[in-house]
Amino acid sequence: MNFESMGLKPRLVKILTDQGLTTPTPIQQQAIPHGLNGKDVLGLAQTGTGKTAAFALPLLDAIMSIGAAPAPQTATGLILAPTRELAKQICDNIANYSKGSHLKVVMIVGGKAINPQVEKMRRGVDILVATPGRLIDLLDRNAVRLDQTQFLVLDEADQMLDMGFIHALRRIAPLLRKDRQTMMFSATMPKLMAELSKQFLKDPVRVEVSRPGSAVEKITQSVHFVAQTEKTSLLIELLNEHPGVRSLVFCRTKHGSERLMKKLCATGFSAASIHGNKSQGQRDRAIREFKSGEIDILVATDVAARGIDIPDVKYVYNYDLPNVAENYVHRIGRTARAGTSGRAVAFCSSDEADALRDIEKVLKSKIEVASGKSWDEGRRVEPGGKKPAQNAKRKTSPNPKGRRRRNNSRKAAA
């Protein structure tokens, strides 16, 4: 199957061909035909599987057929994304797919001045890419109307729920046209997603190309059991084994990310960080330098787990394990993009044993131990992933009945 056989407009097919895109990915093969037929779509697929084109191409095809200009302050198509980075990635991809067309695509996200965004919406746009919070801000200013929106896309819907956007989404839903087409894409399907899908979708076609929460097959995973105080020295040791290799390091907190980045720079590595305390300009610059190769290491919080689409990220280090187990899958999905291979290395301190168990439940498999002593099983392995040796001593639990027998004996002796 190719894009032309799907029924996309010849103009879109030519643009894709010029960009070297001829064979659709599995999620695209399943979702695009339903999207072109005007059906609501619920798509489940991991990050890095081509979801953006799966909803963007049917959306562009439909809007190109309309021909009429959008009314002031309206958007013919609305795409909601959880983070600024993901919104920008979507915007960039749509700009590539619609190159040379008359379509006007606008992005409105937090972290940037709101007045220029209000001005961009004044004449109306064909496609609006927005984060839910900033869209609410513009709705409160009466700068955006959604009553003319014919197409809606919710991308990474599960992460929007994780980030607390459910109330914003519930507020946005009643403002949209009833006779719209909606496509919702997600990497996982938590219970709250079922409620959200009922609110936004009508008789959706469900397409799924991989088990939600499963890790990309071409990612080699390993875990080091290490004390929290020893994580930085271990990371430096591992980074030194692969100098100049593009690596992404995930931390749990903003301050922890910044502190680790500064330690890496002081050690001689070229590194930058992105997190919630950074301005949008600083975040954009860090990603740009990481993509261009000016820096080798990017330290990030989960704000970047689904918003970075950079080829040739060879290593993803989970310096801190995520609080939400599913986020581990999104983090490691930053490597092995577009069919390449990659490595995901996790650090697990004693306080993170429960988090590791939750991650392995989501994966439905054990992560290979690279070094250290498992906090759960008491096993020790040598660096390099050798099989753990059997414990010399077995843990035994006190026998309550035995204690009672001993106590009774003492009483009898007394």
QUIKA-V893025 format. One record per backbone hydrogen bond with DSSP energy under -1.0 kcal/mol. NH is the residue of the N-H (numbers start at 1). CO is the residue of the C=O. If there is no record, write none. Layout:
# QUIKA-V893025
NH_CO, NH_CO
This chain:
# QUIKA-V893025
3_22, 7_4, 8_3, 13_9, 14_10, 15_11, 16_12, 17_13, 18_14, 19_15, 20_17, 21_16, 29_25, 30_26, 31_27, 32_28, 35_31, 36_32, 37_33, 38_35, 39_34, 41_182, 42_205, 43_184, 44_207, 45_186, 54_50, 55_51, 56_52, 57_53, 59_55, 60_56, 61_57, 62_58, 63_59, 64_60, 67_63, 73_121, 74_71, 76_125, 77_126, 78_151, 79_128, 80_153, 81_130, 87_83, 88_84, 89_85, 90_86, 91_87, 92_88, 93_89, 94_90, 95_91, 96_92, 97_93, 98_94, 99_96, 101_98, 106_127, 108_129, 118_114, 119_115, 120_116, 121_117, 122_119, 124_121, 125_74, 126_104, 127_104, 128_77, 129_106, 130_79, 131_108, 135_131, 136_132, 137_133, 138_134, 139_135, 140_136, 142_139, 143_138, 145_73, 149_146, 150_76, 151_76, 152_181, 153_78, 154_183, 155_80, 157_185, 160_156, 161_157, 162_158, 163_159, 164_161, 165_160, 169_165, 170_166, 171_167, 172_168, 173_169, 175_172, 176_173, 181_150, 183_152, 184_41, 185_154, 186_43, 193_190, 196_192, 197_193, 198_194, 199_195, 200_196, 201_197, 205_40, 207_42, 209_44, 214_211, 219_216, 220_342, 222_344, 223_368, 224_346, 225_371, 226_348, 230_227, 231_228, 234_230, 235_231, 236_232, 237_233, 238_234, 239_235, 240_236, 242_239, 245_242, 247_296, 248_315, 249_298, 250_317, 251_300, 257_253, 258_254, 259_255, 260_256, 261_257, 262_258, 263_259, 264_260, 265_261, 266_262, 267_263, 268_265, 269_264, 272_297, 274_299, 278_275, 283_279, 284_280, 285_281, 286_282, 287_283, 288_284, 289_285, 290_286, 291_287, 292_288, 293_289, 294_289, 295_289, 296_270, 297_270, 298_247, 299_272, 300_249, 301_274, 304_301, 305_302, 314_246, 314_312, 315_246, 316_343, 317_248, 318_345, 319_317, 320_250, 327_324, 328_325, 330_326, 331_327, 332_328, 333_329, 334_331, 335_332, 340_337, 342_218, 343_314, 344_220, 345_316, 346_222, 347_318, 348_224, 352_349, 353_350, 356_352, 357_353, 358_354, 359_355, 360_356, 361_357, 362_358, 363_359, 364_360, 365_360, 370_223, 374_379, 378_374, 381_372, 385_370, 385_382, 389_380, 403_399, 404_400, 405_401, 406_402, 407_403, 408_404, 409_405, 410_406, 411_407, 412_408, 413_409, 414_410
